[in-house]
Amino acid sequence: MGDALFSIITGSGRYIPPRIIRNVDFLSNEFFDATGKRIAKHNEDIISKFQQITDIAERRYADDQFVSSDLGYFAAKDALESSKTDKESLDYIIVAHNFGDVLKDNPKTDMVPTLAARIKFKLGIQNPDTIAYDLPFGCPGWLQAVIQADYFIKSGDARKIMVIGTETLSRISDPHDIDSMLYSDGAGAIILESIKSRNPVGIIAHKTRSDTFEHAQLLRMEQSYNPDFGNDTLFLKMNGRKLYEYALNTVPQVVKDCIDKSGLSIADIKQVLIHQANAKMDDAILTRLFRLYGIYELPEHVMPMTIKELGNNSVATLPILYDMVSKGEIENHLLNPGEYFVFASVGAGMNINTAVYKTP
């Protein structure tokens, strides 16, 4: 058997905004339910229950002068500098996001030109053969962009691709919706490069699932829950209970199918890097995944978590998590050479994707 082309990660970077928003900062909010009725519970009780379920204690918001393309640029610059990659050598820049550049006081989507074009411009890349485009795919968008990049590389079309996930969810969250406490801002980036190898390495399997027939509206855009909000601004809304049920019933099997496709078993997987919107949900997904293999006692230190401090920053979650783990910045979690780990994400669509990766 001769050498084949594989995609490996050769660099990564992130931008985590320095502005910390703690749960106590929501004490003065007026919360309403989906019917427009003011929630009678005290905010202290609402926030306490929210943290108990999600584990989120704080999140990050971008400074007022920055938008998603700025955050993506900061992460891209970090990835290029930390890996000493020549920016002009990039064949593609793929940027995953969902809402474009949203100004602090003008919550309207701005995607012309694409965020990828804006980031390429900010990086000062002159090469016209560096193709820059965006990919909106809900929270799994960054991983789907990685999957696309893997196809480009394995087809021989590209040798080096930057994949960025950037989002400012804080700017499209309804301050009168309890779910607004979930959302945060940030950006992460990786550089994916081709390598010839006799043995599989890097991305060795992936799988995507899209359930729109019954679940397309679990995440959607609607007006504020506050009937006296004053204008028709659209905010991100979700059916949390049904989304939770969908994720638990679907994600574990998709991850197992991908692991099976790679020819491995769950015992071979050392880390599970999963999108983080709710710690309780992620714990349940991991438990169900192992039960699909007949394992009822989970190994320690298999799922690194950032949600307590960073909240849910959508497409930025996985690349930020990867950057932190790969640089040894999350205790008890390492990506050692020759070991396998899994990426997994679920979000608006409803979309699920996963990939098995072998560290070179």
N, C-alpha and C positions, 0 to 999 in steps of 0.2 A: 504494500500500500504506500503510495507516494504522499508527499506533503499536500496539505489542503489549507485554504485560507480560513482564518478565524479572526474574531474581533476581540481585542483586549483593551482594558482601560489603562491608559498610560499617564493620566493626570486628572486631577479633580480640584474643584474650588468651590467656595460658597460665600454668600453674603447674608449675614444675620443682622437685621437692623438693631442698633443699640438701644432703641426706645422700648422699654419694658412696660407692658400694661398688665397689672396684677388684677386678680379677681375683685379685690376691694374697690377697684376703680369703677366697677359696675354697680356699686351700691346705690347710686343716685338715679340709675336708669328706671324708666317706667316700662314694665314688661306687659305685653298683651298676648292673648292667644290667637289662633288662626281665625276665630270668629270676630275678632275686634274687641273682645271683652278684656278689661284690665284684670291681670292675675292678682288674686287677693292675698297670696302668701307674701310674707316679708321677704325683702331682697336677700337678707342674711340667710334665710332658709333656702331660697332658690339657688343661691350661689354655692352654699354648702352641699346641696344635693347634686348640683352640676359637677363640682369637683370630685365628689365621691364616685360618680359614674364615669367621668371622662379622664380623671387624674390631672386635668389641666389646672395649674396654679397661676400661670402667667403665659403671656404670648408677646410677640414682637410686632410693632407697627413701624412702617417706613416713615422716615422724616417727611414733613409736608412737601418739601421741594423735590422729592424723588418719585419716580413712577416705575412701573415694572421693568421697562427697558433699561433704566439706570441700574436697578438691582441685578438684572441679568448681566449687564456689562461688568459690574463689580465682580460677580462670580466668575465670569469668563476670564477676566484679567487675572484673577487669582489662579485659575486652572492653568493658564498659559505660563504665568511666571513660576509657579511651583513646579511645573514639569519641564520648564525651559523649552517650550514648544515654539517654533517659528509660526507666528500667526498667518503668514502668507502661504504656509504649506497646507492649510485646511482646505479640504475639498467641499465640505458642507458645514453650515451652521444651522442646526434645527432647534427652534425655540418652542417649547411647549408652554402654553398659558391658556387662559379662558376668557379674559376680559380686556386684554390689550393694556394700553396705558390709561389709567384712570386717575384724573387729577383729584387732589384732596377735597376740593370744594365744588367739583363738577363731575358727578358719578356717571359719566357717559363713556361707552366703549370707544376707544381710538386705536384702530389697527391699520391705518394707512399713513405711511408705508408700514410694512410688517415690522414686528418687533425684532425679528432676525436682521432685517435690513438696517434698522436703527442701531442694533448692537454691533453689527459689522462696521458701520460708519464710526461709532464711538471708539471701536478698537483700532481704527485707522487702517483697515485692511484694504489694499488697492487691487488685489488679485481678482479679476472678473470671473475666474473659474472657481472662486469660492462661492458656492450657491447657498443663498440664505433664504429660508422660508419658515413659516410658523405651522404649528400643529395643535389645534384645540381638540381635546379628547377627554375632558373632565380631569379629575385628579390623576388618572392613569396616563395622562398625556406625555409626561417625560419618559416613562418606560416604553410607551408605544413609539416614541421618537427614537429611542435606543434600538428597538426592534427594527424599525425602518433602516436605521444606520447600519445595523448588522446585515440586512439584505444588500444594501449598497456595497458594503465591503466584501461580502462573500461572492457577489456577482463579478467582482473585479472592477466595479465602477469607481470605487473610492479607496483611498488608503488611510485617510485621516479625517475624522468628523468630530466636531464639537456639538454636544447635546446639552441644552440648557433648559431648566425649568424655573420659571419666575412668576410670581403672583403677588398681588396686594388685595387679598380677600377682605381686609379690614374696610376697604372703601366701597364694597358692595354688600355689606352686612347691615341688616336692619337693626338700629340701636334699640328697638322696641321688641325684638325677638330674642328669646333666651339663647337660641343657637348662635347669636352674634358673638358669644363668648368663646365659641370654638375657633374662630378664624384668626389667622395671623398672616404676616408678610415675610417674604424671604426669597432667596434664589440659590440654586446650585448648578454646577456644570461639571461635565466630564469630557475627556478627550478619548475617543475610541479609535484605535489604530488596527490595521491589518497585520497579521503575522502568519507566516507559513509554519505549519507544524504537522508532524506525523501523527501525533496524538491530540485528541480534542482538548482545547484550552479556551479560556475566555467564555463567551456566550456559547453554550453547547445545546441549549434547547429553549424554546419559548412558546407561549400559548396565549391567545387573546379570545375573549368571549364578549359578545355585545347583546344584551337583552333589552330590546326596545319595545317589543310587542305588549308586554304587561307593565314594564318598569321605567319607561322613558320619562315619566313625570315625577319620579321620586325626588329629583333635584330639578328646580325650575326657577324662573324669575317672576316675581310678583311684587305688588305694592306693599308698603309698610303695613304691619298688623295694627298700627295705631290709626284709627279712622280719622283722626284729626291731624294727621302728619302734615298736611298742607300742600302736597304736590304728588304727582304720579310717578315719582322715581321708582325704578324697579330694583329689588333687592334679591339676593340669593335665598331661596327657601327650600326646605327639604321635609319629607315625611320621615322623621327620624326612626320611628318604630318599624315601619315597613323596610326602610333601608337596612336597619340592623338585622332584621329577619332575612332579607335577601343576601346580605353579606355572609351570614353564618351558614345559610343553606347552600351557598354557591361557591364562595371563594375557596374553601378547603379542597373541594373536588378538583377545581381548576388547577390549583397548585400541585395536587397529587398527579393529575394527568400530565403535567409538565415534567415532574420528576420522573415519572414512569417513561415518558418520551425520551428522556436523557439516558435511560438505562440504569438509573441509580435507585437507591432506596432512601427513605427518610433518615436512616442511620448514617448515610454519607453526608448529609447536609449539616454543616457546622453553625451556620447563621441564617436567620430568616429576617431580611430587611423588608419591612412591610409598611405601607402607607398608614399614617397615624391620624385618625380623626376621633378616636374614642378608645382609650386604653382597655376598657372592659370588653369592647368588641374584638379588639386584637387578641386579647388573651383567650377569648372564646374561639376565635378562628384557629389559633395555634393548637388549642386543646383538641378541636375537632379534626384538624389535619393529622395529628398524631394518632387519634383514635381510628382514622381510616386505615392505619397500618397496624391496628391492634395494640397500640402503646398507650397506656393510661397514666404513666408517670413521666412527666416532661423532664427532659434534661435541663440543667441550669445554664444560664447565660447563652440562650440560643436566639433571643429576640431583643436586640438593643432598642431602647425607647428614648425619644426626645420630646414626647408630647407634653410632659409636665412643665417644661420650661419654654417650649416653642409653639405649642398649640398645633393647629392644622393649617399648614401653609400650602396645601394643595400640591401642585406639580413640583414644588420645591422640596417637599418632604424627603423623597427618596434620594435625590442627589446630595442634599445636605447630610442626611444620615450616612450615606456611603462615604462622603468626604471625612466625616468625623471618625467613623470606624476605621477607615483605611489609614488614617493618621494616628491611630491609637488614642483618641481623645474620649472614648467612652469606656469606662472601666469594665474589665472582664470580657471585652468583645474585641477580637482581632480577626483579620483576614489573612491567614497564614498561607504561604506558597503551597500549591498543590491541594488546597482544601476547596470544598464546594460551598457556595451559599446561594440563596434564592432571593430575588426581588419579587414583590407582589404588591398590587395596587387595585383599588376598587373605587368607582366614582361615577359621576353623572353620565347618563347614557341609557341604561346602566352599563358600564363597561368594567371588565376585569382583565388584567393581564399579569403575567408572571414570566420569569426567566431564571434559568439555572446557569450559574457562572462558576467556572473553575479558575481560581487565582493562579496566575503564571508562577 
